Amino acid sequence: MVDPSVVKRKVKKMLEYLNELESMRDISLEDYLKDFRNKRIVERLIQLIVDVAVDINTHIIVDAGRPAPDDAYSSFVEVGKMGVLREEWPWQSPRPRVNGTLSSMNMKI
Protein backbone atom coordinates (compact mmCIF):
# COMPACT_ATOMS: atom_id res chain seq x y z
CA MET A 1 0.00 0.00 0.00
CA VAL A 2 1.25 3.47 -0.87
CA ASP A 3 2.44 5.08 2.34
CA PRO A 4 0.73 8.49 2.49
CA SER A 5 3.33 9.79 4.96
CA VAL A 6 6.11 9.05 2.46
CA VAL A 7 4.29 10.82 -0.35
CA LYS A 8 3.36 13.72 1.92
CA ARG A 9 6.98 14.15 3.04
CA LYS A 10 8.20 14.11 -0.55
CA VAL A 11 5.54 16.58 -1.71
CA LYS A 12 6.51 18.88 1.15
CA LYS A 13 10.13 18.75 -0.03
CA MET A 14 9.03 19.41 -3.60
CA LEU A 15 7.08 22.48 -2.47
CA GLU A 16 10.18 23.76 -0.66
CA TYR A 17 12.17 23.46 -3.89
CA LEU A 18 9.38 25.15 -5.85
CA ASN A 19 9.38 28.04 -3.39
CA GLU A 20 13.14 28.38 -3.76
CA LEU A 21 12.74 28.34 -7.53
CA GLU A 22 10.03 31.01 -7.27
CA SER A 23 12.52 33.26 -5.49
CA MET A 24 14.61 33.25 -8.68
CA ARG A 25 11.74 34.75 -10.66
CA ASP A 26 12.82 38.34 -9.96
CA ILE A 27 16.14 37.87 -11.73
CA SER A 28 16.11 39.51 -15.15
CA LEU A 29 16.83 37.31 -18.16
CA GLU A 30 20.00 39.31 -18.76
CA ASP A 31 21.25 38.69 -15.21
CA TYR A 32 20.24 35.06 -15.43
CA LEU A 33 22.14 34.50 -18.66
CA LYS A 34 25.30 36.33 -17.65
CA ASP A 35 25.75 34.75 -14.21
CA PHE A 36 26.43 31.02 -14.32
CA ARG A 37 25.53 30.75 -10.62
CA ASN A 38 21.93 31.74 -11.32
CA LYS A 39 21.72 29.16 -14.08
CA ARG A 40 23.18 26.45 -11.87
CA ILE A 41 20.76 27.26 -9.04
CA VAL A 42 17.76 27.05 -11.36
CA GLU A 43 19.02 23.89 -13.06
CA ARG A 44 19.70 22.19 -9.73
CA LEU A 45 16.29 23.11 -8.30
CA ILE A 46 14.57 21.74 -11.39
CA GLN A 47 16.64 18.56 -11.08
CA LEU A 48 15.69 18.19 -7.41
CA ILE A 49 11.99 18.70 -8.20
CA VAL A 50 12.09 16.05 -10.91
CA ASP A 51 14.02 13.68 -8.63
CA VAL A 52 11.36 13.97 -5.95
CA ALA A 53 8.60 13.41 -8.52
CA VAL A 54 10.41 10.29 -9.78
CA ASP A 55 10.73 9.04 -6.19
CA ILE A 56 6.98 9.42 -5.73
CA ASN A 57 6.30 7.73 -9.07
CA THR A 58 8.57 4.82 -8.18
CA HIS A 59 6.91 4.41 -4.79
CA ILE A 60 3.49 4.19 -6.47
CA ILE A 61 4.70 1.85 -9.24
CA VAL A 62 6.50 -0.61 -6.96
CA ASP A 63 3.60 -0.58 -4.51
CA ALA A 64 1.35 -1.69 -7.37
CA GLY A 65 3.55 -4.76 -7.80
CA ARG A 66 5.20 -3.52 -10.96
CA PRO A 67 8.96 -3.42 -11.52
CA ALA A 68 10.78 -0.18 -10.74
CA PRO A 69 11.14 1.99 -13.83
CA ASP A 70 14.45 2.02 -15.68
CA ASP A 71 14.65 5.81 -15.84
CA ALA A 72 12.90 9.04 -14.88
CA TYR A 73 10.98 9.32 -18.13
CA SER A 74 9.66 5.77 -17.82
CA SER A 75 8.40 6.52 -14.32
CA PHE A 76 6.12 9.24 -15.68
CA VAL A 77 4.95 7.07 -18.55
CA GLU A 78 4.16 4.20 -16.18
CA VAL A 79 2.15 6.25 -13.66
CA GLY A 80 0.33 7.72 -16.65
CA LYS A 81 -0.58 4.23 -17.86
CA MET A 82 -1.72 3.41 -14.34
CA GLY A 83 -4.16 6.33 -14.45
CA VAL A 84 -2.37 8.28 -11.72
CA LEU A 85 -1.77 11.27 -14.02
CA ARG A 86 -4.08 13.09 -16.37
CA GLU A 87 -3.96 12.06 -20.01
CA GLU A 88 -3.07 15.51 -21.30
CA TRP A 89 0.38 15.54 -19.69
CA PRO A 90 3.09 16.11 -22.32
CA TRP A 91 4.96 12.83 -21.78
CA GLN A 92 1.88 10.95 -22.90
CA SER A 93 1.68 12.76 -26.23
CA PRO A 94 3.31 11.59 -29.45
CA ARG A 95 5.68 14.60 -29.36
CA PRO A 96 9.37 13.72 -29.31
CA ARG A 97 11.17 13.75 -25.96
CA VAL A 98 13.67 16.43 -25.10
CA ASN A 99 17.15 14.98 -24.99
CA GLY A 100 20.28 16.67 -23.71
CA THR A 101 20.91 18.99 -20.84
CA LEU A 102 19.36 22.23 -19.72
CA SER A 103 22.55 24.01 -20.74
CA SER A 104 21.85 23.16 -24.36
CA MET A 105 18.33 24.58 -24.22
CA ASN A 106 17.18 28.05 -25.19
CA MET A 107 16.91 29.76 -21.80
CA LYS A 108 14.67 32.50 -23.22
CA ILE A 109 11.79 30.05 -23.22
N, C-alpha and C positions, 0 to 999 in steps of 0.2 A: 504494500500500500504506500502511495506517495505520502511522505512525511510532511505535513503542512508547515511544521516548524522549520524544516530545512529550506523549503521554498520561500517561506516568509523571511528568513534570515538572508537568503540570497537576493531577494527582491529589495530588501532594505539596503543592502550593499550596492546594488545597482542604482537605486535612487540617490545614494550618496555620490556615486560617480557622475550621475546625470546632473546633479546640483553643481558639482565641481566644473563640469563641462559648461554648464550655463554661465558660470562666472567668467568664462573666456569670451562670451558673446560681445562684450564691450570693446574688444580689441579690434581696431580697424583692419581691413584686409591688407593694407599696406604694411602695418606693423606685424601682422601675422606672417606675411610672406618674407619679411626681411629678418625676422628673428627666429632662428632655428629652434630656440627653446620653446616658443609658443607652439610651433608645429609639433614638436615632440610631446608636449603636454597633451595637446588635443589628440594626437595619434594614440598615445598610451591610454588615455581615458576611454577612447572608443574601443581599443583592444580589451580593456578590462570589462567594459559593459558587455561586449560580445562573449567574452570568456564566461561571465556569470550566466548569461543567457544559455550558453552551451551546457554549462553545469546543470542548470534547471532542466533543459531538454533531456540530457542524459539520465538524470534522476527519473524522469517520467517514463522514458523509453525502457530502461532496465527494469523499473518497477512493473511494467506491463509484460515482462517476460521476454522481451525482445533483446537481441544482442546490442551492446553499446555501439554507437555509430563510429565509423572510421575517421570522420573529420567533422569540423564545425558545420560546414554546409549540409552534410548528410543529417546532422542532428535536427536542423530546421525542416528539411524535407520530410524526415520521419515523423516528427510531431505534427506536421501538416497532414500527412497521410492518416495519422491517428485521429484527426479531427480536433486536435488541441488548438490549432491556429485557424484563423479565418482563411478562406480560399483565396481572397484577393491579395495575399501577401506576395511580394515580388519573387521570392524564391520558388513559388509554385507556378510561375508563368513560364511560357516557352522562351522568354528572353534569355540571351546568353549571360553566363555568370561573369562577374568582374574578376579578373585574375591580376596578380601583381600586388604591389604594395601601395599604401596611401601616398607615398612620396612620388609615385609615378602618375598620380591622378591630378586633374585640374582642380586646384584648390579654390578657384573662383566659384565653383558650383556651390 
